[in-house]
């Protein structure tokens, strides 16, 4: 099988360290493990190919960035012209799989014209997200491109029920939306991975993995850890990753007298993350309250596969992924007191930590792996091919 994987988003460095980058890399690896030959069409790479992807054939696409209307329209046209030409030149393909971006439509339209399954992976309501967090000059143009690519796709893969509900607002997608949450590689994230940042004996470590951004709830985590540390000095906060709030986080920890009790790794390569996760006794995803929580957080699947006891906010997909008191603990979002109480309970009950960690890993192994996700995608593609052949015979 030949698969064209398309990522035309200039904000997604396909060889980078961000969660979106890891998602691209892991999906490609999962396709390859299913004996697929994958060609990658991408606008941004950020460095050399990571392990396992060195032989991947890469086709560079021209990036589209927000700019004045005349130049922007020309950039959008160039992107789609180049993508259509590259797919035509390098094909035929058995599947065109694309990560939805604001300005790309040629991939799905090429697939439709060629009679090839075209699956569009949708990770977020990008128009609203871009407008809120980065500014968006041409909202109307983005809406037209979005409607166009949604019409062309044979199926749309939403990473959460919340994203699926957003997609269903478009009448043209009726019957073509499938919710497939993110996954994890359980061979990389295992309970027996040697810790990369072990604590002194007898120290209880609370950990977090992710880019330090406002919507990750680090201020609530710091407040909860402060309460925990005041009760028990033999505790440590392990924060793995960098980001725009890293300086503010360091300053906050210093102001609270917690610098010595904290370890901040800074940015780390995805290959190093498993060892940091197994350095944690409890792994946390302290998301704040949000009416727009549409994420499928990779970190939580990684925590679970590593057999950690997890504490997460009761928001969005997490409320259904984590079964309270069985595969982890759920806390009200934004509630530092409740989070501190959950951490204190897990500190005092090592048997509970072990039980939750074992159950968490057992939960993700059957259906929340990248291989399981790739299999479902390939099933959708196969079903779309059968429906097209039936229409031709009719």
C-alpha positions, 0 to 999 in steps of 0.5 A, spaced: 500 500 500 502 507 498 500 512 502 501 520 501 501 523 508 499 531 507 501 536 513 501 543 509 500 546 516 506 551 517 505 551 525 506 543 525 514 541 524 513 534 522 520 532 525 519 537 531 518 536 539 511 538 539 505 534 541 502 535 534 509 533 531 509 527 535 502 525 532 504 526 525 511 521 526 507 516 530 501 515 525 507 514 519 510 509 524 504 505 525 502 505 517 509 503 516 508 497 521 502 495 517 507 494 511 505 501 507 510 505 503 509 512 506 511 519 502 510 525 506 508 532 503 509 537 509 510 545 509 515 545 515 520 540 518 524 543 523 530 538 523 533 531 521 528 526 521 527 522 527 528 515 528 525 510 524 523 515 519 530 517 516 528 513 509 521 517 509 521 520 502 519 528 503 516 533 499 517 540 501 511 544 500 511 552 500 508 554 507 502 559 508 503 564 513 498 570 515 500 576 510 496 581 506 491 579 502 494 579 495 500 576 497 496 571 502 492 569 496 498 568 491 501 563 497 495 559 498 494 558 490 502 556 490 501 551 496 495 547 492 498 548 485 504 545 488 501 539 492 496 537 486 502 537 482 507 533 487 501 528 488 500 527 481 507 526 479 509 521 485 502 517 485 498 513 484 496 512 491 492 507 495 490 513 500 491 520 501 491 522 509 491 529 511 492 533 517 487 538 516 490 545 516 487 552 514 489 553 507 490 546 504 484 543 499 488 540 493 490 533 497 483 531 498 480 534 491 486 530 488 484 523 491 477 524 489 478 526 482 483 520 482 478 515 485 482 514 491 480 514 499 481 521 502 481 521 509 482 528 513 484 528 520 481 534 524 485 535 530 481 542 532 476 547 530 482 551 526 479 557 524 476 559 531 483 557 534 487 561 530 482 567 531 483 567 538 490 565 539 494 568 533 490 572 529 487 571 522 486 576 517 482 572 512 477 569 516 472 568 510 477 565 505 479 560 511 472 558 511 471 557 504 477 553 504 475 549 510 468 548 506 471 546 500 476 540 503 470 538 508 466 536 501 472 533 498 474 528 503 471 521 503 471 521 511 473 526 516 477 523 522 476 527 529 480 526 535 475 527 540 467 527 540 468 535 541 471 536 534 466 531 531 460 535 534 464 541 531 464 538 524 457 536 524 455 543 524 457 543 516 451 539 513 456 537 507 460 532 512 453 528 514 455 521 515 462 522 514 465 523 521 468 518 525 471 519 532 478 516 533 482 519 539 489 519 539 494 513 541 500 511 544 506 507 543 506 502 549 513 499 547 516 506 548 512 508 554 512 502 559 513 501 566 520 498 566 523 504 562 529 506 567 527 513 570 531 519 566 530 524 572 530 519 579 529 523 585 532 521 592 530 515 595 523 516 599 521 522 595 514 523 592 514 526 585 509 529 582 510 530 574 507 534 568 509 533 561 507 538 555 509 545 552 508 550 558 502 554 555 496 558 559 491 552 557 495 547 561 493 549 568 500 550 570 498 555 575 493 550 579 498 545 579 504 549 582 498 552 587 496 544 589 504 542 589 505 548 594 500 545 599 502 538 598 510 540 599 508 544 606 505 538 608 510 533 606 517 536 605 520 530 601 516 531 595 518 534 588 515 537 582 518 535 575 516 539 569 518 536 563 518 541 556 519 548 555 514 553 552 512 560 552 510 560 560 517 557 562 520 563 565 514 565 568 513 558 571 520 558 574 519 565 577 513 563 580 516 557 583 522 561 586 517 566 589 514 560 593 521 558 595 520 551 591 526 552 586 530 546 590 523 542 590 522 542 583 526 540 577 524 543 570 527 539 564 526 544 559 525 542 552 526 534 551 526 530 545 520 525 544 525 519 545 527 522 552 520 523 554 518 515 557 524 516 562 521 522 565 514 519 565 517 513 569 521 518 574 514 520 576 510 517 582 503 521 579 502 524 573 498 530 572 494 533 567 491 539 570 487 543 565 483 549 567 475 549 566 474 551 558 467 550 554 472 549 548 476 543 551 476 539 544 483 536 545 485 529 545 491 529 550 497 525 548 500 526 555 495 522 558 495 516 554 503 516 555 502 517 562 497 511 562 501 506 558 507 508 563 503 505 568 503 511 572 497 513 577 494 519 573 490 525 576 486 529 571 481 535 570 474 532 569 473 536 562 472 534 555 475 527 553 478 526 559 472 525 563 470 519 559 477 516 558 479 516 565 474 512 570 475 515 577 478 511 582 479 505 577 484 508 572 486 514 575 483 520 579 478 526 576 478 533 579 474 539 578 478 543 573 481 549 576 481 547 583 487 547 586 485 544 593 482 538 590 488 537 586 492 537 592 488 533 596 488 527 590 496 528 590 496 527 598 492 521 598 496 518 592 502 520 596 499 516 602 497 510 599 502 507 594 498 501 593 492 505 590 498 508 586 500 501 583 493 499 582 491 505 578 497 505 574 496 497 572 489 499 570 491 505 566 496 501 562 491 495 561 486 500 559 490 503 553 493 497 550 487 494 547 484 500 543 488 506 544 495 504 541 497 508 534 497 501 531 489 500 533 488 507 530 492 506 524 488 499 523 481 503 524 484 508 518 485 503 513 478 500 515 475 506 513 479 507 507 477 500 505 470 501 506 470 508 502 474 504 496 468 499 496 463 504 496 466 508 490 466 501 486 459 500 488 457 506 485 461 505 479 458 498 478 451 501 479 
